[in-house]
Amino acid sequence: MSHWHYQVMRHKDSLGEDYYAIHEYYNNRGGREAWTENPVDVTGVSIEDLKKSLLCMLHDIDKHGVVDYG
């Protein structure tokens, strides 16, 4: 099964230092990968919606770990 999920990605800044950001990420069983160019914002139309987004992000961080951007 293929689907989008939240993914922590390790980036390098202009000085070569690591920093981390959450992106939406796609990886199907055939090896095709895609991700959003920019990190996602944490926003919602209500407090409950915002909480749900944060919980999904935390779940996906535990499930998918960290990958290198690029």
C-alpha positions in Angstrom: 0.0 0.0 0.0 1.3 3.5 -0.9 0.3 6.7 0.8 1.6 10.0 1.9 2.8 10.4 5.5 4.7 12.9 7.6 8.5 12.4 7.5 11.3 14.0 9.5 14.0 14.9 7.0 17.6 15.9 7.8 18.8 19.0 5.9 22.1 20.8 5.7 22.2 24.6 6.2 24.6 26.9 4.3 27.4 26.1 6.8 26.9 22.4 6.5 25.2 22.0 9.8 22.3 19.6 10.2 18.7 20.7 11.0 15.5 18.8 10.9 12.1 19.5 9.4 8.8 17.6 8.9 7.7 17.1 5.2 4.9 15.2 3.6 6.5 12.1 2.1 5.5 9.4 -0.4 7.2 6.0 -0.9 5.5 3.2 -2.7 6.6 -0.4 -2.7 8.1 0.0 -6.2 10.7 2.4 -4.8 9.3 5.7 -6.1 9.8 8.5 -3.6 8.5 12.0 -3.5 8.3 14.7 -0.8 7.2 18.3 -0.4 9.8 20.8 -1.3 9.1 22.9 1.8 8.4 21.6 5.4 4.8 21.5 6.4 3.2 24.1 8.6 1.4 23.1 11.8 -2.0 24.7 11.4 -5.6 23.8 11.8 -9.1 25.1 11.5 -9.7 24.4 15.2 -7.7 23.4 18.3 -8.9 19.8 17.9 -7.8 19.8 14.3 -4.4 21.1 15.3 -4.0 18.5 18.0 -4.9 15.7 15.5 -2.2 17.0 13.1 0.4 17.1 15.8 -0.5 13.5 17.0 -0.3 12.2 13.4 3.2 13.9 13.0 4.4 12.3 16.3 3.1 8.9 15.3 4.8 9.1 11.9 8.1 10.2 13.4 8.1 7.1 15.6 7.0 4.9 12.7 9.3 6.2 9.9 12.3 7.8 11.6 14.6 10.2 9.8 15.7 10.3 6.2 18.2 12.7 4.5 16.7 15.4 2.3 17.8 15.5 -1.2 
